[in-house]
């Protein structure tokens, strides 16, 4: 490999900007919050107001 090939390889590689410690902490904190919001949506029970139909016991008592 010649020195010209090495230079071309270095120029072709994509350089990412250096992230500061605060930026990394912000990314981690945002991911943590998003993860917990998604877990809460998935794991917490649905609210009682979202259920429009009454339980089967209550509907039978209405017609007696």
C-alpha angles and dihedrals in degrees: 000000000000126000089253090059091051091051092050091050091052092049092047094053115096114240117210119211115257110257118218123227092254092053092051091048090050091052091049092047092049091050090048092053093046091048092052093047091052091047091050092050091050100041106035117086120253116263119262092238091062091063106082099179118077119235114272093251093056095048092055092051092055093064099047 
